[in-house]
């Protein structure tokens, strides 16, 4: 499987309207899939590692790209609090999926969460007035992406990762692993009771996923300035982290 090229095909869920009942069901399915895959634990461990060397007492600034409904990171936040203290969190997605109850959940943990409904390519270009002032972009202590990078072709990833490196001190991505076991698992996901959209998209996600050091090779910065780590996680996930030195 590692010798096969990445195949990026638009997933069905991405083309459905926010209010479509099938899309709502599929997003609930994803929460179940994350529980089975142990995604929250994987992200929690990686975040702890990335932030271990952070010395400042200033509020932590986190940006999640492709945040969806924001519930996955909320689960991570519950596991990490109160060790991180106050956190200013920006949840960026091109669809308006963040429920008030999710924002309240963050608030109870001492996290101040805000949603930005914007396409990531507008973010790359700096076309988000609330997140930039002239040529001066906001900067984050940590940028997170979960099941997001695999939606993009390599040339698009070059631009995205360059923007991330320019605006963040640390980056974490948790993506599908492009491997035989993951592919088999994606074909068996129906056993979890998920709908047809989730079943179809799971297979496409694995075929568009990553293995080896593929993301490290797409990272734009010099390795002398960044510590890059790329590794398989759990049975089906592939993680990439970058930390500015």
C-alpha positions in Angstrom: 0.0 0.0 0.0 2.9 2.4 0.7 4.0 2.2 -2.9 0.7 3.4 -4.2 0.3 7.1 -5.0 -2.1 9.2 -3.0 -5.5 9.5 -4.6 -7.4 12.6 -3.5 -11.1 12.4 -4.4 -13.8 14.8 -3.1 -15.7 13.2 -0.2 -19.5 13.1 -0.2 -19.9 14.8 3.2 -17.9 17.9 2.0 -20.5 18.5 -0.7 -23.6 18.3 1.5 -25.4 21.3 3.0 -24.9 21.9 6.7 -28.6 21.3 7.5 -28.8 18.1 5.4 -30.0 15.2 7.7 -27.6 12.8 6.0 -24.7 15.2 6.7 -25.8 15.6 10.4 -25.9 11.8 10.7 -22.5 11.4 9.2 -21.0 14.0 11.5 -22.4 12.0 14.5 -20.9 8.9 12.9 -17.5 10.5 12.9 -17.7 11.1 16.6 -18.3 7.3 17.0 -15.4 6.5 14.7 -13.1 8.8 16.7 -13.9 6.9 19.9 -13.1 3.6 18.2 -9.8 5.0 16.7 -8.8 6.6 20.0 -8.2 9.9 18.3 -8.7 12.0 21.4 -6.0 10.1 23.3 -3.6 10.3 20.3 -4.1 14.1 20.0 -3.8 14.6 23.8 -0.5 12.8 24.0 0.9 14.7 21.0 -0.3 18.1 22.4 1.3 17.3 25.8 4.6 16.6 24.0 4.5 19.7 21.9 3.7 22.0 24.8 6.1 20.5 27.3 8.8 23.0 26.5 6.5 26.1 26.6 7.6 28.3 29.5 5.5 31.4 29.2 2.5 32.0 31.5 0.6 34.0 28.9 -2.7 32.5 27.7 -2.2 29.7 25.2 -3.5 30.5 21.7 -4.7 27.6 19.7 -6.2 27.5 16.1 -7.9 24.4 14.8 -8.2 24.2 11.0 -11.2 22.3 9.6 -12.7 22.2 13.1 -16.0 20.7 12.0 -18.5 20.9 14.9 -15.6 21.4 17.4 -16.5 18.5 19.6 -13.4 16.4 19.1 -11.1 19.1 20.4 -13.5 19.7 23.3 -12.9 16.1 24.4 -9.2 16.7 24.2 -9.6 20.0 26.2 -11.5 18.1 29.0 -8.5 15.7 29.3 -5.9 18.5 29.3 -7.6 21.0 31.6 -6.7 22.6 34.0 -3.0 22.0 33.3 -3.0 24.4 30.3 -4.7 27.3 32.2 -6.5 29.8 30.1 -6.7 29.0 26.4 -7.9 31.3 23.6 -9.2 28.9 20.9 -10.2 29.7 17.3 -12.2 27.1 15.5 -12.0 27.6 11.7 -14.2 25.8 9.2 -15.9 26.7 6.0 -19.3 25.6 7.4 -21.0 27.0 10.4 -21.2 23.9 12.6 -20.3 25.1 16.1 -23.2 24.8 18.5 -23.6 27.2 21.4 -23.5 24.2 23.8 -20.0 23.4 22.4 -18.8 26.9 23.1 -20.3 26.7 26.6 -18.4 23.4 27.1 -15.1 25.1 26.4 -16.1 28.1 28.6 -16.6 25.7 31.6 -13.0 24.6 31.1 -11.6 28.1 31.1 -11.2 28.1 27.3 -12.4 31.1 25.3 -13.6 29.6 22.0 -14.7 31.5 18.9 -15.7 30.2 15.5 -14.5 31.6 12.2 -16.6 30.5 9.2 -14.1 30.8 6.3 -12.5 28.7 3.6 -8.9 27.7 4.5 -7.6 29.1 1.2 -9.0 32.5 2.2 -7.1 32.0 5.5 -3.9 31.2 3.5 -4.3 34.3 1.5 -5.0 36.5 4.5 -8.5 37.3 3.4 -9.9 37.1 7.0 -10.2 40.7 8.4 -11.0 39.4 11.9 -7.7 37.4 11.9 -5.3 39.8 10.4 -4.5 43.5 10.3 -3.0 44.7 7.1 0.1 42.5 6.5 0.3 41.5 10.2 -1.3 38.1 10.7 -2.3 36.7 14.1 0.1 34.1 15.5 -0.7 30.9 17.4 1.2 28.9 19.9 -0.4 25.7 18.4 -2.2 25.0 15.2 -4.1 21.7 15.0 -5.7 19.8 12.1 -7.5 16.5 12.4 -8.6 14.5 9.3 -8.1 17.7 7.3 -4.8 17.6 5.3 -5.8 14.5 3.4 -8.4 16.5 1.5 -5.7 18.4 -0.4 -3.3 17.6 -3.3 0.4 18.0 -2.6 0.6 21.4 -4.4 -2.2 22.7 -2.2 -0.5 21.3 0.9 2.7 23.2 0.0 0.7 26.5 0.3 -1.2 25.4 3.4 1.9 24.2 5.3 3.8 27.3 4.4 1.0 29.5 5.9 1.0 27.3 9.0 4.8 27.6 9.5 4.5 31.3 9.1 1.8 31.8 11.6 2.3 29.1 14.3 5.0 28.0 16.7 3.8 24.4 16.8 1.7 22.3 14.5 -0.1 18.9 14.9 -1.9 16.9 12.3 -3.7 13.6 12.8 -4.6 12.0 9.5 -5.7 8.7 8.0 -2.8 6.2 7.5 -2.4 5.0 4.0 -1.8 1.4 4.8 -3.3 -2.0 4.1 -4.7 -2.5 7.6 -6.4 0.9 7.5 -7.9 0.2 4.1 -9.3 -3.1 5.3 -10.7 -1.3 8.4 -12.3 1.4 6.2 -14.2 -1.3 4.3 -15.5 -2.8 7.6 -16.6 0.5 9.1 -20.2 -0.4 8.5 -20.0 -2.7 11.5 -20.2 0.4 13.6 -23.6 1.2 12.3 -22.6 4.3 10.2 -24.4 5.5 7.2 -23.5 5.1 3.5 -21.8 8.5 3.3 -19.5 7.6 6.2 -18.8 4.2 4.7 -17.9 5.6 1.3 -15.8 8.5 2.7 -13.8 6.3 5.0 -12.4 4.4 2.1 -11.6 7.6 0.2 -9.9 9.1 3.3 -7.5 6.2 3.6 -6.6 6.3 -0.1 -5.9 10.0 0.3 -4.0 9.5 3.6 -0.3 9.6 4.4 2.5 7.3 5.3 6.3 7.4 5.9 7.7 11.0 5.9 5.4 12.4 3.2 4.3 15.4 5.2 7.8 16.1 6.5 8.9 16.4 2.9 6.1 18.9 2.1 7.0 21.1 5.1 8.5 24.4 3.8 10.8 25.4 6.6 14.4 24.4 7.1 14.9 21.5 9.5 17.4 23.6 11.4 14.6 25.8 12.5 12.0 23.2 13.1 11.8 19.8 14.8 9.7 17.5 12.6 8.2 14.3 13.8 6.1 11.9 11.7 4.8 8.6 13.0 2.0 6.0 12.8 -0.5 6.2 15.8 -2.9 3.6 16.9 -4.1 1.2 14.2 -5.3 3.6 11.6 -3.9 7.1 12.2 -0.8 8.9 10.9 0.5 11.9 12.9 2.8 14.8 11.9 4.1 17.4 14.3 6.4 20.4 13.9 7.9 22.6 16.6 9.8 25.8 16.0 13.2 25.7 17.7 
